[in-house]
Amino acid sequence: MSDLRRFVLIACFACALFAGPGIAAAQSLGELDQRLNALAPRVDEATANSGAASDVVSQLDQAESDFARIAENSRVDRDAMLSAYTRLDRMLDRIYTAYQKRKDACIAQIDNGGTCDYEQPEQIALRALYPLSWLRFEGATLYAGEPSMARRLLNEAIDGFTTSTLILVSPELVRENLLGRAFSERELGKFDRSEYTKAISDFREIIKDGPATGQYRAAQQGLATTYAAMGKLGQAQGLTSELAANATGAQRQGLEMLRLREMFQAEATASDPAKRAQLHREAVEFIRSREGDKGSWAVAIAAAADYVPDPIAEFGASNDPFENYLLANVLYFKHRPLEAAKYYWAAARSGRYPKAYKYAADLYYSAGRLDLVESLVSELAHQPSNPDAQWASYMRFKIPRIRWERSGMRNVQFENQWIAGAQDYLKEHPRGQYAYEARFRLGEIFQKRGNYLDAAREYEQVAGNPDYDFTARFNAAECYYELLAGKGRTSAAPAASEKSQPPKIDRDAIRYSTLAALREAIKLEPAAERSAPLAQHKALHDSRGRAVYMLATLLEHEPKIDDAEVASVLDGFETQYPAMSAHFNEAFEWRVEALDHLGNYAELQREMTALVARDQATPAGNDFVKEIGYDLWKNGTIKNTQGDRNGYLADARLTAITYEYFERMVREGKIPAKNLSGTLSILGQAYLAINQIGRAQTVFNQVVAADPGSPDANAGLARIAQTRNDYKDAMDLWSRVESVAAESDTLFYEAKYNLAEIFAAEGNITGACNKLAVTRSEHPNLGTPEMKAQWTSLQRKLCLDHTAG
């Protein structure tokens, strides 16, 4: 409740301001209001029930302490504080009055010859009176602009503390109430100076009990502030100095605040210039001796800001670097940044406060005074021993860069200045703290000018910032990508002849660098996204999608494709990178091809099932499904010729899953069968491969019904008939294929071959051999090497061996 507490709070606030972000107040006015709301209904119960009263009074006492703590904050709304004060006063007063009346009634009953225990109501009344008296002492501060109300509250507080001292027997409690009364008397002295004498008497009464009591130091401090209020500064300073010498922590800082206030007030009221100068020196030396103590230093700054009317007049006329530095801090505390920066700069030039250069520069920068920042960092950059010299060198690049950006990136002079600044910084600090930004910006300007090789080299050296690291690797990859496409130039100053010639580059080395940069960018992006503001997440993620697509594109053009890496980088591409929708088909096709080469048929089945789960809605979409199915069928036939029977069957199943989509389209009347004869014929062949003969026959018949001359469908039906030894139908069907298939079509030769086999099966060996011989004489190549080998084997078996026999 004392000035000491007030100064301790101010000191703590100052420490928080100069030491970094502060700690939130233990209790806000809103939380206090909530507590009072909860207590309000219990007050009625407390006035009637002594058991409930004890707990309610304890909680109201705590609420009063919280109120006092909140009242110290000058930023709290006065009207809101008055509302809380009135409610709390009313609650405490009701309980005090109720139990005081109960005590008086009990005593009257005893006086009339009855019996009654008045101790319990008396104790509850006293317990309520103590916080109520302190509350009224604090309330007087809220009514500082209404003297009559303030005086009334102080007198009520004095009466309350006096009542307690007359009844209490515990010396500790008596001293507590004497202390409250003394503080109230001191505040009342502002209206009636005779009250100061009463306050001094009460403070001395407490001090008499010695330094071992809990109230001793507070009484000494109260006595000092009373002397100060009376204008007896010498006596006040003596007491404050004695207190501060023996105090510790926040209490010591509060006393230092008091001491400084007294010193500054004494200087302000001194009429003798020499005496005033002496007092000024004493105050400065008092602060100087505490410069190394962060808490005391913050207190000194707060005291100077609060109690020196004109800090510049007080400290600014001196050439003392310490006073310049102190003044700078005081002005910063008072929210006068440009003036503070001026004195930080002056202090820095002495060499004693090297960090003050940056303090000044930061303040000028925040105020938009780039001209002053530029002058300051030019001075600082030439002081290599200063810890901020590197930062100053960086700012010589950063300032013209800012100006260039503000010009819409059109001012050539600013552009040349920041480029020169970046190059100077990198020359002095090639791996410095800010090298990542300088290199990145140089990379950007080189890339913009088409100097992709130098841009990529700068980008590749960017390190130290997750966001920049990722973007730099991605940009480096883009630059290398452009070089692979034959764009750009290879140096900052190309010869005239180079302007009309493609750049001469080591394409293998550039391709390797591109791949490495893309892989690194993809790896770095998640960390960059985590550290970036939420608004940048999508752009970073979309860039990663582009990097994945570029990497896959390059891998697809490698002499030997790394199917495992292709499948890995493109896994989930469509769901992860919706912004890359224009490239979904390519990515899907590459991923399917890679998975097929790897033999990951289970994953492929999931991919194909998802692909055909819904209508493609466009002809282009349908064509894409056709292409995927055809690629799987083609891969299967290659595997079959290579002896990979399992791979062939797996691809046949996948082809069937894919092309069943078109069977459904025909069944639902969405695409005519005649438009899908080739696709459905492949589906039939896939069914045959996986031994689904009935489904194959149904599909082939469906095609023939729509296109009677379809070589593929007729060939499929012919194979089914032949396996069933239905030679008549097989003969008719193969003859139809023979008549409609083009000579360039393998089915043309397959039909003739199978007709020969059927002749032989029916016992017509001569007819079979004639068929084989005539065809061979007319078409010596027999379509494909595989067919030629098969033809030779059958001809030897049926014809040559038979003749020899």
C-alpha positions in Angstrom: 0.0 0.0 0.0 3.0 2.2 0.3 5.1 4.4 -2.0 7.8 1.8 -1.8 5.5 -0.7 -3.5 4.6 1.9 -6.2 8.3 2.5 -6.9 9.1 -1.2 -7.0 6.4 -1.6 -9.6 7.7 1.3 -11.7 11.2 -0.2 -11.4 10.0 -3.6 -12.6 8.2 -2.0 -15.5 11.4 -0.2 -16.5 13.4 -3.4 -16.3 10.9 -5.1 -18.5 11.1 -2.3 -21.1 14.9 -2.4 -21.4 15.3 -6.2 -20.9 12.9 -7.4 -23.5 9.2 -8.4 -23.7 7.4 -7.9 -20.3 5.5 -10.4 -18.2 1.7 -10.1 -18.2 0.2 -8.6 -15.0 -0.8 -11.2 -12.4 -4.5 -10.1 -12.6 -6.4 -7.9 -15.0 -9.3 -5.6 -14.1 -11.6 -8.0 -16.1 -10.5 -10.9 -13.9 -11.1 -8.8 -10.8 -14.6 -8.0 -12.0 -15.3 -11.7 -12.5 -14.1 -12.4 -9.0 -16.4 -9.7 -7.6 -19.3 -11.1 -9.6 -18.8 -14.5 -8.0 -18.5 -13.0 -4.5 -21.5 -10.7 -4.7 -24.2 -13.4 -3.9 -22.1 -14.8 -1.1 -21.9 -11.5 0.8 -25.6 -11.8 1.7 -24.9 -15.3 3.2 -21.7 -13.9 4.9 -23.7 -11.2 6.8 -25.9 -13.9 8.4 -23.5 -16.9 8.6 -20.3 -16.4 10.5 -18.9 -19.6 9.1 -19.3 -18.3 5.5 -18.1 -14.8 6.5 -14.6 -16.0 7.3 -14.1 -17.4 3.8 -15.7 -14.4 2.1 -13.6 -11.9 4.0 -10.5 -13.8 3.1 -11.4 -13.6 -0.6 -12.4 -10.0 -0.4 -9.0 -9.3 1.3 -7.3 -10.9 -1.7 -9.5 -8.9 -4.0 -8.4 -5.7 -2.3 -4.7 -6.7 -2.8 -5.4 -7.3 -6.5 -7.2 -4.0 -6.8 -4.2 -2.2 -5.3 -1.9 -3.9 -7.7 -4.1 -3.0 -10.7 -4.6 0.6 -9.5 -0.8 1.1 -9.8 -1.2 0.8 -13.6 -1.9 4.3 -14.9 -3.2 2.8 -18.2 -6.2 1.2 -16.6 -9.5 3.1 -17.3 -10.3 5.3 -14.2 -14.1 4.9 -14.6 -13.7 1.1 -14.7 -11.5 1.3 -11.6 -14.0 3.5 -9.8 -16.7 0.9 -10.6 -14.7 -1.9 -9.1 -13.7 0.2 -6.1 -17.3 1.1 -5.3 -18.4 -2.6 -5.5 -15.5 -3.8 -3.3 -16.1 -1.0 -0.8 -19.8 -1.8 -0.5 -19.1 -5.5 0.1 -16.5 -5.0 2.7 -18.5 -2.3 4.4 -21.6 -4.5 4.6 -19.7 -7.3 6.3 -17.9 -4.9 8.7 -21.1 -3.1 9.6 -23.1 -6.3 10.1 -20.6 -7.9 12.5 -19.8 -4.6 14.2 -23.5 -4.3 15.0 -23.6 -7.9 16.2 -20.6 -7.2 18.5 -22.3 -4.0 19.9 -25.5 -5.9 20.5 -23.6 -8.7 22.3 -21.9 -6.2 24.6 -25.2 -4.5 25.3 -26.6 -7.9 26.2 -23.7 -8.4 28.6 -24.2 -4.9 30.1 -27.9 -5.9 30.8 -26.8 -8.9 32.8 -27.0 -11.5 30.0 -24.2 -13.7 28.5 -22.8 -13.4 25.0 -19.5 -14.2 23.1 -18.6 -11.0 21.3 -15.1 -12.1 20.2 -16.1 -13.9 17.0 -18.1 -11.0 15.5 -15.4 -8.6 16.7 -12.7 -10.6 14.9 -14.7 -10.8 11.7 -15.4 -7.1 11.8 -11.7 -6.3 12.3 -10.7 -8.6 9.5 -13.1 -6.8 7.2 -12.1 -3.3 8.5 -8.4 -3.8 7.7 -8.7 -4.3 3.9 -11.6 -1.7 3.9 -9.3 0.9 5.4 -6.5 0.2 2.8 -9.1 0.2 0.0 -10.2 3.7 1.1 -6.6 4.9 1.2 -6.2 3.7 -2.4 -9.6 5.1 -3.4 -8.4 8.6 -2.4 -5.9 8.3 -5.3 -8.7 7.7 -7.7 -10.4 10.9 -6.5 -7.3 13.0 -6.7 -9.2 15.5 -8.9 -12.0 15.8 -6.2 -10.2 17.0 -3.0 -13.3 16.8 -0.8 -13.9 13.2 -1.7 -10.2 12.3 -1.4 -10.1 13.9 2.1 -13.2 12.1 3.2 -11.8 8.7 2.1 -8.4 9.4 3.8 -10.2 10.3 7.1 -12.3 7.2 6.9 -9.1 5.1 6.3 -7.4 6.8 9.3 -10.5 6.1 11.5 -10.5 2.5 10.5 -6.8 2.0 11.2 -7.2 3.8 14.5 -10.1 1.7 15.6 -8.0 -1.4 14.9 -5.0 -0.2 16.9 -7.3 0.5 19.9 -8.7 -3.0 20.0 -5.8 -5.2 18.8 -3.3 -6.7 21.2 -0.9 -8.3 18.7 2.1 -5.9 18.3 2.5 -7.1 14.6 -1.1 -6.2 13.8 -0.9 -2.9 15.7 2.2 -1.9 13.6 0.4 -2.9 10.4 -2.5 -0.6 11.2 -0.2 2.2 12.4 1.6 1.9 9.1 -1.7 2.3 7.2 -2.7 5.2 9.3 0.7 6.9 8.8 0.5 6.6 5.1 -3.1 8.0 5.1 -1.9 10.9 7.3 0.9 11.6 5.0 -1.5 11.8 2.0 -3.9 14.0 4.0 -1.0 16.3 4.6 -1.3 17.5 1.1 -4.6 19.2 2.2 -3.6 19.9 5.9 0.1 20.1 6.6 -0.4 19.4 10.3 -1.2 15.8 9.3 2.5 15.4 8.3 3.5 15.7 12.0 1.0 12.9 12.8 2.5 10.7 10.1 6.0 11.3 11.3 5.0 10.4 14.8 3.3 7.1 13.7 6.3 6.1 11.5 8.7 6.8 14.4 6.5 4.7 16.7 6.9 1.7 14.3 10.6 2.3 13.9 11.0 2.3 17.7 10.3 -1.5 17.7 13.6 -2.0 15.8 14.8 -3.3 12.4 13.7 -6.9 13.1 10.0 -6.1 12.6 8.3 -6.6 9.3 7.2 -2.9 9.2 10.5 -1.3 10.0 11.8 -0.7 6.4 8.4 0.4 5.2 8.1 2.9 8.0 11.6 4.3 7.3 10.7 4.7 3.6 7.4 6.3 4.6 9.2 8.7 6.9 11.6 9.6 4.1 8.8 10.3 1.6 7.0 12.4 4.3 10.1 14.6 4.8 10.3 14.9 1.0 6.7 16.0 0.8 7.4 18.6 3.5 10.4 19.9 1.5 13.0 18.5 3.9 15.0 16.9 1.1 18.2 16.5 3.1 16.5 14.4 5.8 14.6 12.5 3.1 17.8 11.7 1.1 19.6 10.5 4.2 16.9 8.0 5.1 16.6 6.8 1.4 20.3 6.3 1.1 20.4 4.3 4.3 17.5 2.2 3.1 18.9 1.5 -0.3 22.3 0.5 1.1 20.7 -2.4 3.0 17.9 -3.4 0.6 18.0 -6.0 -2.2 16.2 -6.9 -5.4 13.0 -5.1 -6.3 12.9 -3.3 -3.0 16.3 -1.8 -3.5 15.3 -0.7 -7.0 12.2 1.0 -5.6 14.3 2.9 -3.1 16.8 3.9 -5.7 13.9 5.3 -7.6 12.9 7.3 -4.5 16.5 8.5 -4.1 16.8 9.7 -7.6 13.5 11.5 -7.4 14.7 13.4 -4.3 18.0 14.2 -6.0 16.4 15.5 -9.2 13.8 17.5 -7.1 16.6 19.0 -5.0 18.5 20.1 -8.1 15.3 21.6 -9.6 14.6 23.7 -6.5 18.2 24.8 -5.9 18.6 28.6 -6.6 22.4 28.6 -6.5 23.9 27.6 -9.9 26.9 26.1 -8.2 24.8 24.0 -5.9 22.6 23.0 -8.8 25.7 21.8 -10.8 26.9 19.9 -7.7 23.6 18.1 -7.3 23.6 17.3 -11.0 27.0 15.7 -10.7 25.9 13.7 -7.7 22.9 12.4 -9.6 25.0 11.5 -12.6 27.6 9.7 -10.5 24.9 7.9 -8.6 23.6 6.6 -11.9 27.1 6.0 -13.4 28.0 3.7 -10.5 25.0 1.5 -11.3 25.5 1.3 -15.1 26.5 -2.3 -15.0 23.4 -3.4 -13.1 20.6 -4.0 -15.5 17.9 -3.5 -12.9 19.4 -0.3 -11.4 20.1 1.1 -14.9 16.5 0.7 -15.9 15.4 2.4 -12.7 17.7 5.3 -13.3 16.2 5.8 -16.9 12.7 5.6 -15.6 13.5 8.1 -12.8 15.1 10.6 -15.2 12.2 10.2 -17.6 9.6 10.8 -14.8 11.3 13.4 -12.7 13.4 15.5 -15.0 11.2 18.0 -16.9 13.7 18.6 -19.7 16.2 15.7 -20.1 18.0 17.4 -23.0 18.7 20.5 -20.9 19.7 18.3 -18.0 22.1 15.9 -19.8 22.5 17.2 -23.4 25.0 20.1 -22.8 27.7 17.7 -21.6 30.4 16.2 -23.8 30.4 13.2 -21.4 29.7 10.0 -23.5 28.0 8.5 -20.4 25.5 11.4 -20.2 24.9 11.2 -24.0 24.2 7.5 -23.6 22.0 8.0 -20.6 20.1 10.8 -22.4 19.6 8.6 -25.4 18.0 5.9 -23.2 15.8 8.4 -21.4 14.5 9.9 -24.7 13.9 6.4 -26.1 11.9 5.7 -22.9 9.9 8.8 -23.5 9.1 7.7 -27.1 11.2 10.4 -28.7 13.2 8.2 -31.1 14.8 10.7 -33.5 16.2 12.7 -30.5 17.3 9.5 -28.9 19.1 8.4 -32.1 21.1 11.6 -32.2 22.5 11.1 -28.7 23.1 7.3 -29.3 25.2 8.4 -32.3 27.1 10.9 -30.2 27.8 8.3 -27.5 28.9 5.8 -30.1 31.5 8.1 -31.6 33.3 8.2 -28.3 34.2 4.6 -28.7 32.8 3.7 -25.3 29.4 2.5 -26.6 30.0 0.6 -29.8 26.5 -0.9 -29.9 25.0 2.6 -29.8 25.7 2.9 -33.5 23.2 0.2 -34.3 20.7 1.5 -31.7 20.8 4.9 -33.5 20.6 3.3 -37.0 17.6 1.2 -36.0 15.7 4.2 -34.7 16.5 6.2 -37.9 15.4 3.2 -40.0 12.1 2.9 -38.1 11.5 6.6 -38.6 12.1 6.2 -42.4 15.3 8.4 -42.3 17.3 6.3 -44.7 19.6 9.2 -45.4 20.7 9.3 -41.8 21.0 5.5 -41.6 23.2 5.7 -44.7 25.5 8.3 -43.2 25.8 6.4 -40.0 26.6 2.9 -41.5 29.1 4.5 -43.8 30.9 5.7 -40.7 30.5 2.4 -38.9 31.5 0.2 -41.8 35.1 1.6 -41.6 35.5 0.4 -37.9 36.4 -3.2 -38.3 36.7 -3.7 -34.5 33.1 -2.7 -34.0 30.9 -5.8 -33.5 28.3 -4.3 -35.9 30.7 -3.4 -38.7 29.6 -6.3 -40.8 25.9 -5.3 -40.3 26.9 -1.8 -41.5 28.5 -3.2 -44.6 25.3 -5.2 -45.2 23.2 -2.0 -44.8 25.2 -0.3 -47.5 23.7 -2.8 -49.9 20.3 -2.9 -48.2 19.5 0.8 -48.2 19.9 1.3 -52.0 18.1 -2.0 -52.5 15.1 -0.6 -50.5 15.2 2.6 -52.5 15.3 0.7 -55.8 12.3 -1.4 -54.7 10.4 1.7 -53.8 11.1 3.1 -57.2 9.2 0.1 -58.7 12.6 -1.5 -59.5 13.1 1.0 -62.3 15.8 3.4 -61.0 19.0 2.3 -62.6 21.2 4.4 -60.3 19.7 2.7 -57.2 20.0 -0.7 -58.9 23.7 -0.2 -59.6 24.3 1.0 -56.1 22.8 -2.0 -54.4 24.5 -4.4 -56.8 27.9 -2.7 -55.9 27.0 -2.8 -52.2 26.1 -6.5 -52.4 29.4 -7.3 -54.2 31.4 -5.2 -51.7 29.8 -7.0 -48.8 30.5 -10.4 -50.3 34.0 -9.5 -51.0 34.6 -8.6 -47.4 32.3 -11.3 -45.9 31.8 -14.1 -48.4 30.2 -16.3 -45.7 29.0 -13.5 -43.5 25.8 -13.3 -41.5 23.9 -11.6 -44.2 25.6 -13.2 -47.2 22.5 -15.3 -48.0 20.4 -12.2 -48.9 23.1 -10.4 -50.9 23.8 -13.6 -52.9 20.1 -14.2 -53.4 19.5 -10.7 -54.7 22.5 -10.9 -57.1 21.2 -14.2 -58.3 17.8 -12.6 -59.0 19.2 -9.8 -61.0 21.5 -12.1 -63.0 18.6 -14.4 -63.7 16.4 -11.4 -64.8 19.2 -10.4 -67.3 19.4 -13.9 -68.7 22.8 -14.5 -67.1 21.7 -17.9 -65.9 25.1 -19.5 -65.1 26.3 -16.6 -62.8 22.8 -16.5 -61.3 22.9 -20.2 -60.5 26.3 -19.9 -59.0 25.1 -17.2 -56.6 22.0 -19.1 -55.7 24.0 -22.3 -54.9 26.0 -20.4 -52.3 22.9 -19.1 -50.4 22.8 -20.6 -46.9 21.5 -19.7 -43.4 17.8 -18.9 -43.9 15.3 -21.7 -44.6 13.0 -19.6 -46.8 15.9 -18.2 -48.9 17.7 -21.6 -49.0 14.8 -23.3 -50.6 13.9 -20.6 -53.1 17.6 -20.2 -54.0 17.9 -23.9 -54.8 14.7 -23.8 -56.8 15.9 -20.7 -58.7 19.3 -22.3 -59.4 17.5 -25.3 -60.9 15.4 -23.0 -63.1 18.5 -21.2 -64.3 20.2 -24.5 -65.1 17.0 -25.7 -66.8 17.1 -22.6 -69.1 20.7 -23.3 -69.9 19.8 -26.9 -70.9 17.2 -25.4 -73.2 19.9 -23.3 -74.9 18.7 -20.0 -73.4 20.6 -17.2 -71.8 24.3 -16.5 -71.7 27.1 -17.9 -69.7 28.8 -14.7 -68.4 27.9 -11.2 -67.2 29.6 -9.5 -70.1 29.3 -11.7 -73.3 31.4 -10.9 -76.4 29.6 -9.5 -79.4 29.8 -12.8 -81.2 28.1 -14.6 -78.4 24.9 -12.6 -78.8 24.0 -14.5 -81.9 25.4 -17.9 -80.8 24.0 -20.4 -78.3 26.0 -20.6 -75.1 28.7 -23.2 -75.1 28.2 -25.3 -71.9 29.0 -28.7 -70.6 25.5 -30.1 -70.9 26.3 -33.2 -68.7 27.6 -31.0 -65.9 24.7 -28.6 -66.2 22.2 -31.5 -66.2 23.9 -32.9 -63.1 23.8 -29.5 -61.3 20.1 -29.1 -62.3 19.2 -32.5 -60.8 21.2 -31.8 -57.6 19.6 -28.3 -57.2 16.0 -29.7 -57.7 16.6 -32.5 -55.2 17.9 -30.1 -52.6 15.1 -27.7 -53.2 12.5 -30.4 -52.7 14.2 -31.5 -49.5 14.4 -28.0 -48.1 10.9 -26.8 -48.8 9.1 -28.3 -45.8 11.4 -26.5 -43.4 11.0 -23.2 -45.3 7.2 -23.6 -45.2 7.2 -24.2 -41.5 9.3 -21.1 -40.7 7.5 -18.8 -43.2 4.4 -16.7 -42.4 1.1 -18.5 -43.2 0.4 -16.2 -46.2 3.5 -17.6 -47.9 2.9 -21.3 -47.4 0.9 -21.8 -50.6 3.5 -20.1 -52.8 6.3 -22.1 -51.3 4.3 -25.4 -51.6 3.5 -24.6 -55.3 7.1 -24.0 -56.0 7.9 -27.4 -54.6 5.4 -28.8 -57.0 7.1 -27.1 -59.9 10.4 -28.5 -58.7 9.0 -32.0 -58.5 7.7 -31.7 -62.0 11.0 -30.3 -63.4 12.9 -33.1 -61.7 10.6 -35.8 -63.1 10.9 -34.2 -66.6 14.7 -34.4 -66.4 14.7 -37.9 -65.1 12.5 -39.0 -68.0 15.1 -37.7 -70.4 18.0 -39.4 -68.7 19.8 -42.1 -70.8 18.9 -44.6 -68.2 15.7 -43.6 -66.3 15.8 -44.2 -62.5 12.3 -45.6 -62.2 12.5 -45.8 -58.4 13.2 -42.1 -58.1 10.5 -41.2 -60.7 7.9 -43.2 -58.8 9.0 -41.8 -55.5 9.0 -38.1 -56.4 5.7 -38.3 -58.3 3.9 -40.3 -55.5 0.7 -38.4 -54.7 1.6 -35.6 -57.1 -2.0 -34.8 -58.1 -3.3 -34.5 -54.5 -0.3 -32.7 -53.1 0.1 -30.1 -55.9 -3.3 -29.1 -57.3 -1.7 -26.0 -58.8 0.2 -28.3 -61.2 -3.0 -29.6 -62.8 -1.8 -28.8 -66.3 0.9 -31.5 -65.9 -1.2 -34.2 -64.1 -1.4 -36.5 -67.2 2.3 -36.4 -67.8 3.1 -37.1 -64.1 0.6 -39.9 -64.0 1.9 -41.5 -67.2 5.5 -41.3 -65.9 4.6 -42.7 -62.5 2.6 -45.6 -64.1 5.5 -46.4 -66.4 8.0 -46.4 -63.6 5.8 -48.6 -61.3 5.3 -51.0 -64.2 9.1 -51.3 -64.8 9.6 -51.8 -61.1 6.9 -54.5 -61.0 4.9 -52.7 -58.3 1.6 -54.2 -59.6 -0.4 -53.7 -56.4 0.2 -50.0 -56.5 -0.6 -49.9 -60.2 -3.9 -51.6 -59.6 -4.8 -48.9 -57.1 -3.8 -46.2 -59.6 -5.8 -47.8 -62.5 -8.9 -48.4 -60.4 -8.8 -44.8 -59.2 -8.3 -43.6 -62.8 -11.4 -45.3 -64.2 -13.6 -44.8 -61.2 -15.4 -41.8 -62.8 -16.2 -40.6 -66.3 -13.4 -38.6 -67.9 -16.1 -36.2 -69.3 -14.0 -35.0 -72.3 -12.6 -36.7 -75.4 -9.1 -35.8 -74.3 -9.7 -37.5 -71.0 -10.9 -40.7 -72.8 -7.9 -40.6 -75.1 -5.6 -40.4 -72.0 -7.1 -43.5 -70.5 -6.7 -45.2 -73.9 -3.0 -44.2 -74.0 -2.4 -45.5 -70.4 -4.1 -48.8 -71.2 -2.2 -49.2 -74.5 1.1 -48.6 -72.7 0.4 -51.3 -70.2 -0.6 -53.8 -72.9 2.5 -52.9 -75.0 4.8 -53.3 -71.9 3.1 -56.7 -71.3 3.7 -58.0 -74.8 7.4 -56.9 -74.5 7.7 -58.8 -71.2 6.1 -61.8 -72.8 8.7 -61.9 -75.6 11.4 -61.5 -73.0 10.1 -64.6 -71.2 8.6 -62.7 -68.2 5.3 -64.5 -68.1 4.3 -63.2 -64.7 4.9 -59.6 -65.8 2.9 -60.2 -69.0 -0.1 -61.5 -67.0 0.1 -58.7 -64.5 0.1 -56.1 -67.3 -2.8 -57.9 -69.0 -4.8 -57.7 -65.8 -4.0 -54.0 -65.5 -5.0 -53.5 -69.1 -8.3 -55.2 -68.5 -9.0 -53.0 -65.4 -8.2 -49.9 -67.5 -10.1 -50.8 -70.6 -13.2 -52.1 -68.8 -13.9 -48.4 -68.5 -14.7 -48.3 -72.2 -16.7 -51.5 -72.0 -18.8 -49.6 -69.5 -19.0 -46.5 -71.7 -20.4 -48.6 -74.6 -22.8 -50.4 -72.2 -24.1 -47.1 -70.9 -24.5 -45.7 -74.4 -22.0 -43.0 -73.9 -19.5 -44.0 -76.6 -20.5 -46.1 -79.7 -18.7 -49.4 -80.0 -17.7 -48.7 -83.6 -15.5 -45.8 -82.2 -13.7 -48.2 -79.9 -13.0 -51.3 -82.0 -9.3 -51.2 -81.5 -9.5 -50.5 -77.8 -12.1 -53.1 -77.1 -10.1 -55.6 -79.2 -7.1 -55.1 -76.9 -9.5 -55.6 -73.9 -10.6 -58.9 -75.4 -6.9 -59.9 -75.9 -6.2 -59.0 -72.3 -9.1 -61.2 -71.2 -7.7 -64.0 -73.3 -4.3 -63.6 -71.6 -5.8 -63.9 -68.1 -8.0 -66.8 -69.2 -11.4 -65.0 -69.1 -12.5 -66.6 -72.4 -16.2 -65.8 -72.0 -15.6 -62.1 -71.4 -13.2 -62.0 -74.3 -15.7 -63.6 -76.6 -18.4 -61.1 -75.5 -16.2 -58.2 -76.2 -15.0 -59.5 -79.6 -18.6 -60.1 -80.7 -19.6 -56.6 -79.5 -16.9 -55.2 -81.8 -17.8 -57.4 -84.8 -21.4 -56.4 -84.5 -20.4 -52.8 -84.8 -17.6 -53.3 -87.3 -17.8 -56.7 -89.1 -14.4 -56.2 -90.8 -12.4 -55.6 -87.6 -9.2 -57.6 -88.0 -8.5 -57.6 -84.3 -11.9 -58.7 -83.2 -12.2 -61.4 -85.8 -8.7 -62.6 -84.9 -9.7 -62.8 -81.3 -12.8 -64.9 -82.1 -10.7 -67.0 -84.4 -8.2 -67.8 -81.6 -11.1 -68.8 -79.3 -12.6 -71.1 -82.0 -9.2 -72.6 -82.7 -8.5 -73.4 -79.0 -11.9 -75.1 -78.9 -11.0 -77.1 -82.1 -13.9 -75.5 -83.9 -11.9 -75.5 -87.1 -14.7 -74.5 -89.4 -15.4 -71.2 -87.6 -11.7 -70.7 -87.0 -11.1 -71.1 -90.7 -13.8 -68.7 -91.7 -12.7 -66.1 -89.1 -9.0 -66.3 -90.1 -9.9 -66.1 -93.7 -11.8 -62.9 -93.0 -8.8 -61.5 -91.1 -6.6 -62.5 -94.1 -8.8 -60.6 -96.5 -9.1 -57.4 -94.5 -5.8 -57.0 -92.7 -3.2 -54.8 -94.3 0.1 -56.5 -95.3 1.9 -54.3 -92.8 -0.3 -55.7 -90.0 1.1 -58.7 -88.1 -2.4 -60.1 -88.1 -2.1 -60.6 -91.9 0.7 -63.1 -91.3 -0.8 -64.5 -88.1 -4.0 -65.3 -90.1 -2.1 -67.2 -92.9 0.0 -69.0 -90.3 -3.1 -70.2 -88.3 -4.8 -71.2 -91.6 -1.8 -73.4 -92.3 -2.0 -74.9 -88.8 -5.8 -75.6 -89.3 -5.1 -77.3 -92.7 -2.5 -79.5 -90.9 -4.9 -80.3 -88.0 -7.5 -81.4 -90.5 -4.9 -83.7 -92.3 -4.4 -81.4 -95.3 -0.6 -81.3 -95.0 -0.2 -80.4 -98.7 -2.6 -77.4 -98.3 -0.7 -76.3 -95.2 2.7 -76.5 -96.9 1.4 -74.7 -100.0 0.0 -71.9 -97.8 3.3 -71.6 -96.0 5.5 -71.7 -99.1 3.4 -69.3 -101.2 3.2 -66.7 -98.5 7.0 -67.0 -97.8 7.8 -66.5 -101.5 5.5 -63.5 -101.8 6.5 -61.9 -98.4 10.0 -63.1 -97.5 10.2 -61.0 -94.3 6.9 -62.4 -92.9 6.2 -59.2 -90.9 8.4 -59.6 -87.9 11.5 -61.6 -87.0 9.5 -63.5 -84.3 6.9 -64.5 -86.9 9.6 -65.5 -89.3 11.2 -67.8 -86.7 7.8 -69.3 -85.8 7.0 -69.8 -89.6 10.3 -71.5 -90.2 9.7 -73.9 -87.3 6.3 -74.9 -88.6 7.4 -75.2 -92.2 10.3 -77.4 -91.2 8.0 -79.6 -89.1 5.2 -80.0 -91.6 6.9 -79.7 -94.9 10.6 -80.2 -95.0 10.7 -83.0 -92.4 7.6 -84.6 -94.0 9.2 -84.5 -97.5 12.4 -86.0 -96.2 10.5 -88.8 -94.5 
